[in-house]
Amino acid sequence: MNIALMAHDAKKELMVQFCIAYCGILSRHQLTATGTTAKLVAEATGLKVRSLMSGSQGGDQQLVSLVGCDEIDLLLYFRDPLSITQTMSGDMNLLRLCDSHNIPVATNIATAEVLIHGLERGDLEWRDVLRSARMHLY
């Protein structure tokens, strides 16, 4: 599975702690993250993380593009609901696109834990079936 990681500044440490806690599960998947998040997670866990640009420099748009091209199967996006950022419209665009492409999304640690346990049990293998079916159509 291709898992995308993204976190607002106030939630980056929480993302790192989450990735440390679930390093065993995450190590069996391909990880992609926006710049600073990728660096922090890779340094803390030793996981291989494909790094996009930082969110403010266009990494969020790169992620939108990957979602639109069905290259992401799961998005873990730890958002800070207390800080209103200039990227709110970009956030909504990313979430709308995930909805359009049936990509499971967690925007907080509680939902992320549910998804990561589902991933471990194989509950998200339908994404592989869906991708395989799409490839046969082309």
C-alpha positions in Angstrom: 0.0 0.0 0.0 1.1 3.6 -0.7 0.6 5.6 2.5 0.8 9.4 2.5 1.8 11.3 5.7 1.2 14.9 6.2 1.0 17.0 9.4 0.4 20.6 10.4 3.4 22.1 12.4 1.6 21.6 15.7 1.0 17.9 14.9 4.4 16.9 13.5 5.7 15.5 16.8 2.4 13.5 17.2 3.0 12.1 13.7 6.5 11.1 14.6 5.3 9.4 17.7 2.6 7.6 15.8 5.1 6.4 13.2 7.5 5.2 16.0 4.6 3.3 17.6 3.5 1.6 14.4 6.9 1.4 12.7 6.5 -2.4 12.2 3.4 -2.0 10.2 4.5 1.0 8.3 7.8 -0.7 7.3 5.8 -3.1 5.1 4.4 -0.3 3.0 5.6 2.6 0.7 5.5 5.9 2.6 5.3 9.4 1.0 5.3 12.6 3.0 5.6 16.3 2.6 9.1 17.6 3.2 9.6 18.3 6.9 7.3 15.5 8.0 9.2 13.0 5.8 12.5 14.2 7.3 11.3 14.0 10.9 9.7 10.5 10.4 12.7 9.1 8.6 15.1 10.3 11.2 13.1 9.1 14.2 12.1 5.7 12.8 14.7 4.7 10.1 11.8 4.1 7.7 12.3 4.9 4.1 10.0 7.8 3.3 9.7 9.4 -0.2 10.0 13.1 0.4 7.9 15.7 -1.5 8.5 19.4 -1.1 7.4 20.9 2.1 3.6 21.7 2.2 4.1 25.5 2.0 6.4 25.1 -1.1 4.0 22.9 -3.1 4.2 19.5 -1.4 0.5 19.6 -0.7 -0.2 20.1 -4.4 2.2 17.3 -5.2 0.2 15.1 -2.9 -3.0 16.1 -4.5 -1.5 15.1 -7.8 -0.6 11.7 -6.5 -4.1 11.2 -5.1 -5.6 12.2 -8.4 -3.4 9.7 -10.2 -4.4 6.8 -7.8 -0.9 6.6 -6.4 -2.0 6.9 -2.8 -4.0 4.2 -1.0 -4.2 5.8 2.5 -3.8 9.3 3.8 -2.7 10.1 7.4 -3.1 13.8 7.7 -2.8 15.1 11.3 -4.5 18.5 11.1 -4.5 21.1 13.8 -8.1 22.2 14.2 -7.1 25.2 16.4 -5.0 26.9 13.8 -6.6 28.4 10.7 -4.0 28.3 8.0 -3.7 29.7 4.5 -3.9 26.2 3.2 -7.5 25.6 4.3 -8.8 25.6 0.7 -5.9 23.3 -0.3 -6.8 21.0 2.6 -10.4 20.8 1.4 -9.3 20.1 -2.1 -7.1 17.2 -0.9 -9.9 15.8 1.2 -12.5 16.2 -1.6 -10.2 14.3 -4.0 -9.7 11.5 -1.4 -13.4 11.2 -1.2 -13.7 11.1 -5.0 -11.1 8.4 -5.2 -12.3 6.4 -2.2 -9.1 6.8 -0.3 -9.3 6.2 3.5 -8.3 9.3 5.4 -7.4 10.0 9.0 -7.2 13.5 10.2 -6.4 12.7 13.8 -4.6 10.0 15.8 -7.8 8.2 16.9 -8.8 7.6 13.3 -5.3 6.8 12.2 -5.1 4.1 14.8 -8.3 2.5 13.5 -7.0 2.6 10.0 -3.5 1.3 10.8 -5.0 -1.7 12.7 -7.4 -2.3 9.7 -4.3 -2.1 7.4 -2.6 -4.7 9.6 -5.6 -7.1 9.4 -5.9 -6.7 5.7 -9.1 -4.7 5.7 -7.7 -2.3 3.1 -6.7 -4.9 0.5 -9.7 -3.9 -1.6 -7.5 -1.0 -2.7 -5.1 -3.4 -4.4 -8.1 -5.1 -6.1 -9.4 -1.8 -7.3 -6.0 -0.7 -8.7 -5.6 -4.0 -10.5 -9.1 -3.7 -12.1 -8.3 -0.2 -13.3 -5.0 -1.3 -14.8 -6.9 -4.0 -16.8 -9.2 -1.3 -18.2 -6.4 0.6 -19.8 
